[in-house]
Amino acid sequence: MPAWFVSNCGTQCTEELSDSVLLFLCHGALAMLDWKNSSMGESGEKLLLDIASVLLSLSSVLKESNMIICLSRTVAIWTNSALAALISDSPNLKIKLNGNSEVIGKLLQYVYTHWEHPLDVVRHQTKSIFRNLLQIHQTIVSGYNLKSDPFFARLTKYLLSLEWHVKGKYASLGCLVECVGTESILQLDRTIPGQILDMMNDQSLAPYASDLLETMFTNHKVQFTSSCKESSWIDQWHDIWVSPLLLILCEGNHDQTTYIIDYYLPKLLRCSPDSLSYMMRILQASADAVIIAVFRFFSGSCTTRGALGALMACLRTARAHGHLELSSIMSNGLVSAECIKQGLVHQHNQVCIDALGLLCETHRSTEIVSKEEMQLILFFLEYNLNSQSPSVRQQICSSLRKLFCRIQESSQVLYKLEQNKTKQELLEDSTRRHPSGILQQYKDFMSSVCDRLFEALFPGSSHPTRFSALTILGSVAEIFSVPKGQVHVFKLDQEIDSARVQTLIQCFASTFEEVKVLAFELVMKLDTVLFCIFQDSENIDLLFQAAMDLSTSTKPYDCATASYLLNFLVYHKELHRICLGKWIEHSPQMDENTSASTMEKNTLAVIKLLLVNVEEEIFQAKKSLLRAAALFPMYGRVHCITGALQQLPFNNLTLVTEWKQMVARLILMSYELSAVVSPVVQSSSPEGLIPMDNDSEMADRLQMILREIQPQDTNDYFMQAKILKEHCKIESEKLAVRKPMENICTEMRGKERQMCDVTAQMVLVCCWRSMKEVSLLLGTLCKLLPTQAASEPSDGLITVDQVKNIGDYFKHHLLQSRHRGAFELAYAGFVQLTEMLSRCNSRSLRKMPEQWLSCVLEEIKSCDPSSTLCATRRSAGIPFYIQALLASEPKKSKADLLKMTMKELLSLAAPLNESSSVIPQVHALNILRALFRDTRLGENIMPYVADGIQAAILGFMSPVWAVRNSSTLLFSALITRIFGVKREKDENSKKNRMTGREFFSRFPSLYPFLLKQLEVVANTSNSEAEELKIHPSLFLLLLILGKLYPSPMDGTYSALSMAPFTQQIFLLFCMMLVWDGMPDKGTGLWWVRENKHNRYLRGSLAIFVKASEQ
């Protein structure tokens, strides 16, 4: 080592290096040193092998996602460096890097462990590592027959022995095919193409399977063309790769055929475009009821496509990728218009979509739409607008959008062509289609389309029909809205009249939110022509009055209708003169400010009117919440205010002073409304609570309900049983003497002395919806704070102090609300606040989430019996509060808040002494469950999975039911996080599982923990007792082990062997079989029967049977 290096870095050389430093040193050495031609000699070769040893040792230590990514890249660089070093033909290096060597074996073990890693980068790097390892061995044994090489033969056998649900198998086989060829793989098993196609009914496997198939049939074609001089090989190639495809397209299930068409068919046609004629010949003959070879006629049904559906799919894919022209095949009689019509009205939805895609999707966006295609499109619209399937509706709208884009772009080409042609050229082309004639056909066609769509929007039309018609009309308005001065082939404005304006506004009254949204967006695209038509002051006044009435409706969808009506009317210039002047006091400052837009002035006036109304309703609700719930629920007004604010251009407001005053009033109104309704949603039993009103007329009728509920908002739930006081019992008996009520409800009189029943559910709906709207309003107001709020507080419409108060409000209600709907929607508003704080330049504001998080964690740890934190209802809003704080951390940060929180929670979740309170442990388990389920935390949460599993299993053994319940929920969330979402009803399905090697390599601390717990279970069952004792953690342990299956490399290089687990399971088998044979001892084989398909259990059972026979 150079002296200058020792003198300058001596202390660093003597200290123990951290794992990250070792990784970066290895990366630097591989990147900076010259490994080509073995220029560094034997010392360089030794360094290369030492680096590999260090990297492999780090693979079981590094847990953070960024370090795992860096390690995978470094290992990939090492394989590239090893390939470069092999050029020197060093005998020693060839021996060390041979496929049978220890280094390559450990690297293969690394590949098997990481080829299904949840990080995409790691999976891609693993594939590169495997390919380089094959090339390393191929370079070493160059000159020999690779097909007979023991290393490749053994590797092929290992990979083929794996189950097809293992994603890493596909990429590895693809790399192997590149080395040994497709034919050598097919010689082992000719059914491999069919097996891979069968796995394409799973969307998660379809991309991997299609990539492998592409590699195989491309390589197979190259092999055929190089070995066969004649073209006779094409029939054999079709039999292997095309015939199974056509059979599945005709008779396969919906998912499988869809994924094959999306992933496999385009690649097959790109490799062999001439195969399309073979497909058409077979399918056309089958559709015409002519039986050819193994293909039997299959007309199709609602569950299968049949030959016609397969034909439509192949033609659609071929045309979309430029392999055919529809006009040529129709003119040649290969496919008739009647055949396409049959596809357009087929009983199988996907056949209809494929037939429509055949007409709409082309390789060139400027291809002219023929008259026949237009007629077929109109024929399709007549029968398919009312599809009940949402996915089918989306595909219809998407395909028609592509058609409209073709019309728009091809029309521009036609206009240019018409302008550039001379008169002589026009005379020569008179016998052919003239550009102006085609453009007129386009215009007539689009007009006919719009007529049919507006006809479908008749009053009482179904939701699917309205959704399809409005979506297509929105696409037409967007695509054909060309700038002024540019030639346009069609404008939707020209098709609008007063009747159609009325039709669109009537869509606001739909009970479906998405129909309201589509109608409003379409109206906004046509606002210029609409307001020219919609000038009648009486109509405007009626619409405005209707909107104000609907805003106090007890039906939630009416409030949404009112919001969209008001958002539409604020763009009308005469709104203030016609309507608003009757309701609110005129403001001369608004008239003086001529720079303010009509929309801003009207929005401010509408919000002011709504605010005045809701303030009066809050005043009345303080007197009688029951009356408010029945006659004027306040959430509708607040919903309209939020909707009006959301369409304001906050960065371009003119009436800043007025808006500041308005925002301050809105915040105060939100606090007052929340104070009125919060006692209900914060009650321990909000679902059945009707609060006490000040109205003496109704007080007697509420006494029985109130005494039955008796809210208990403390954490004494786990400490002592709730004992009803004696006087409460006496009062209840007195009230029971009265005439019983059939339903728990309150009868009240309105302003006009009408009778109405107010149930507890009505009061609850009014309260939690009010809380919801207040939360969303405050979240919207928080967005008004500029990012430079600390330096220039006067620039924003909301001040820093107001933001802090809003944060305290959210904290109070998230931590104390009991009703799930209330705290879930408070969470939505709080997320908007935390995201704004994370982007703010003010350090004090950015630190607020950290301060709030520290405070709530301290309150959880304090275990104060008087605390108002809810320990039931899965900790209610506490997990949501912490989720919002952690999710707001910038993605590029070091996730310090997450690390601090997980450390605290995992320590609280650990089992405690009997004298300690279990409430912090329950909170910690519930919060951990929410965090492990949160996808926004991504891979940052994975390093804590092993500790979470340990906490869940240990908590399951607690004597307190609440801890066991929370531990079970946490364990379920962790199983989903590790193995993925369950996609099969079969508990023993091969999906959502992994090898024991992969599992314990990702979570090495679980290996000794699970083994120790299994030994405890065995010792408990082996104890001398009169009956068999089943340890509480046995079920959880077997659930995890049941998700694991053997790796083909088990017992070769891994220290994480499954043999100790198998031995313990064998002992349990023996003990339970003994107990099962004893009379009156119950059965001990319940879990054997439930897990009979598991490989480890089957292996243990086989050992036991052999021992019994001997």
GIJO-V21935 format. One record per backbone hydrogen bond with DSSP energy under -1.0 kcal/mol. CO is the residue of the C=O (numbers start at 1). NH is the residue of the N-H. Records with the same first field share a line. If there is no record, write none. Layout:
# GIJO-V21935
CO: NH + NH
This chain:
# GIJO-V21935
2: 6
3: 7
4: 8
5: 9
9: 13
10: 14
11: 15
18: 22
19: 23
20: 24
21: 25
22: 26
23: 27
24: 28
25: 29
26: 30
27: 31
28: 32
29: 33
35: 38
36: 39
38: 41
41: 45
42: 46
43: 47
44: 48
45: 49
46: 50
47: 51
48: 52
49: 53
50: 54
51: 55
52: 56
53: 57
54: 58
55: 59
58: 61 + 62
64: 68
65: 69
66: 70
67: 71
68: 72
69: 73
70: 74
71: 75
72: 76
73: 77
74: 78
75: 79
76: 80
77: 81
78: 82
79: 83
80: 84
81: 85
82: 86
84: 37 + 87
85: 88
86: 89
90: 94
91: 95
92: 96
93: 97
98: 101
101: 105
102: 106
103: 107
104: 108
105: 109
106: 110
107: 111
108: 112
109: 113
110: 114
111: 115
114: 117
119: 123
120: 124
121: 125
122: 126
123: 127
124: 128
125: 129
126: 130
127: 131
128: 132
129: 133
130: 134
131: 135
132: 136
133: 137
134: 138
135: 139
136: 140
137: 141
141: 144
146: 149
149: 153
150: 154
151: 155
152: 156
153: 157
154: 158
155: 159
156: 160
157: 161
159: 162
163: 166
166: 169
168: 172
169: 173
170: 174
171: 175
172: 176
173: 177
174: 178
176: 180
177: 181
182: 186
183: 187
185: 189
189: 192
191: 195
192: 196
193: 197
194: 198
195: 199
197: 200
199: 202
202: 206
205: 209
206: 210
207: 211
208: 212
209: 213
210: 214
211: 215
212: 216
213: 217
214: 218
215: 219
216: 220
217: 221
218: 222
219: 223
220: 224
221: 225
222: 226
223: 227
224: 228
231: 234
233: 237
234: 238
235: 239
236: 240
237: 241
238: 242 + 243
242: 246
243: 247
244: 248
245: 249
246: 250
247: 251
248: 252
250: 306
253: 257
254: 258
255: 259
256: 260
257: 261
258: 262
259: 263
260: 264 + 265
264: 268
265: 269
266: 270
267: 271
268: 272
272: 275
273: 276
275: 279
276: 280
277: 281
278: 282
279: 283
280: 284
281: 285
282: 286
283: 287
284: 288
285: 290
286: 289
292: 295
295: 292
298: 307
304: 301
305: 309
306: 310
307: 311
308: 312
309: 313
310: 314
311: 315
312: 316
313: 317
314: 318
315: 319
316: 320
317: 321
318: 323
319: 322
325: 329
326: 330
327: 331
328: 332
329: 334 + 335
336: 340
337: 341
338: 342
339: 343
340: 344
341: 345
343: 346
348: 352
349: 353
350: 354
351: 355
352: 356
353: 357
354: 358
355: 359
356: 360
357: 361
364: 367
370: 374
371: 375
372: 376
373: 377
374: 378
375: 379
376: 380
377: 381
378: 382
380: 383 + 384
389: 393
390: 394
391: 395
392: 396
393: 397
394: 398
395: 399
396: 400
397: 401
398: 402
399: 403
400: 404
401: 405
402: 406
403: 407
404: 408
405: 409
406: 410
407: 411
408: 412
409: 413
410: 414
411: 415
412: 416
413: 417
414: 418
415: 419
416: 420
417: 421
422: 426
423: 427
424: 428
425: 429
427: 430
429: 432
434: 438
435: 439
436: 440
437: 441
438: 442
439: 443
440: 444
441: 445
442: 446
443: 447
444: 448
445: 449
446: 450
447: 451
448: 452
449: 453
450: 454
451: 455
452: 456
454: 457
458: 461
462: 466
463: 467
464: 468
465: 469
466: 470
467: 471
468: 472
469: 473
470: 474
471: 475
472: 476
473: 477
474: 478
475: 479
476: 480
480: 482
483: 486
492: 495
493: 496
497: 501
498: 502
499: 503
500: 504
501: 505
502: 506
505: 508
506: 509
507: 510
512: 516
513: 517
514: 518
515: 519
516: 520
517: 521
518: 522
519: 523
520: 524
521: 525
526: 530
527: 531
528: 532
529: 533
530: 534
533: 535
536: 540
537: 541
538: 542
539: 543
540: 544
541: 545
542: 546
543: 547
544: 548
545: 549
546: 550
547: 551
549: 552
550: 553
555: 558 + 559
556: 560
557: 561
558: 562
559: 563
560: 564
561: 565
562: 566
563: 567
564: 568
565: 569
566: 570
569: 572
572: 575
574: 578
575: 579 + 580
576: 581
579: 582
580: 583 + 584
588: 592
589: 593
592: 594
597: 601
598: 602
599: 603
600: 604
601: 605
602: 606
603: 607
604: 608
605: 609
606: 610
607: 611
608: 612
609: 613
610: 614
611: 615
612: 616
613: 617
614: 618
615: 619
616: 620
617: 621
618: 622
620: 624
623: 694
624: 628
625: 629
626: 630
627: 631
628: 632
634: 638
635: 639
636: 640
637: 641
638: 642
639: 643
640: 644
641: 645
642: 646
645: 648
648: 650
649: 652
654: 656
655: 659
656: 660
657: 661
658: 662
659: 663
660: 664
661: 665
662: 666
663: 667
664: 668
665: 669
666: 670
667: 671
668: 672
669: 673
670: 674
671: 675
672: 676
673: 677
674: 678
677: 680 + 681
678: 682
680: 683
681: 818 + 819
685: 688
695: 698
702: 706
703: 707
704: 708
705: 709
706: 710
716: 720
725: 729
726: 730
727: 731
728: 732
729: 733
730: 734
731: 735
732: 736
734: 737
735: 738
743: 745
746: 758
748: 756
750: 753
754: 750
756: 748
758: 746
759: 763
760: 764
761: 765
762: 766
763: 767
764: 768
765: 769
766: 770
767: 771
768: 772
769: 773
770: 774
771: 775
772: 776
773: 777
774: 778
775: 779
776: 780
777: 781
778: 782
781: 784
782: 785
786: 789
787: 841
788: 792
792: 795
799: 803
800: 804
801: 805
802: 806
803: 807
804: 808
805: 809
806: 810
807: 811
808: 812
809: 813
810: 814
811: 815
813: 817
819: 823
820: 824
821: 825
822: 826
823: 827
824: 828
825: 829
826: 830
827: 831
828: 832
829: 833
830: 834
831: 835
832: 836
833: 837
834: 838
842: 846
843: 847
847: 851
848: 852
849: 853
850: 854
851: 855
852: 856
853: 857
854: 858
855: 859
856: 860
857: 861
858: 862
864: 867
865: 715
872: 875
873: 876
875: 878
877: 881
878: 882
879: 883
880: 884
881: 885
882: 886
883: 887
886: 889
890: 893
895: 899
896: 900
897: 901
898: 902
899: 903
900: 904
901: 905
902: 906
903: 907
904: 908
905: 909
913: 916
918: 922
919: 923
920: 924
921: 925
922: 926
923: 927
924: 928
925: 929
926: 930
927: 931
928: 932
929: 933
935: 938
937: 940
941: 944
942: 945
944: 948
945: 949
946: 950
947: 951
948: 952
949: 953
950: 954
951: 955
952: 956
954: 957
955: 958
960: 964
961: 965
962: 966
963: 967
964: 968
965: 969
966: 970
967: 971
968: 972
969: 973
970: 974
971: 975
972: 976
973: 977
974: 978
975: 979
976: 980
986: 989
994: 1045
995: 999
996: 1000
997: 1001
998: 1002
999: 1003
1003: 1006
1004: 1007
1005: 1009
1006: 1010
1007: 1011
1008: 1012
1009: 1013
1010: 1014
1011: 1015
1012: 1016
1013: 1017
1014: 1018
1015: 1019
1016: 1020
1017: 1021
1018: 1022
1031: 1034
1033: 1037
1034: 1038
1035: 1039
1036: 1040
1037: 1041
1038: 1042
1040: 1043
1041: 1044
1043: 994
1045: 996
1047: 1050
1049: 1052
1055: 1057
1058: 1062
1059: 1063
1060: 1064
1061: 1065
1062: 1066
1063: 1067
1064: 1068
1065: 1069
1066: 1070
1067: 1071
1068: 1072
1069: 1073
1070: 1074
1071: 1075
1072: 1076
1073: 1077
1078: 1081
1085: 1089
1086: 1090
1087: 1091
1089: 1092
1091: 1094
1094: 1098
1095: 1099
1096: 1100
1097: 1101
1098: 1102
1099: 1103
1100: 1104
1101: 1105
1102: 1106
1103: 1107
1104: 1108
1105: 1109
1106: 1110
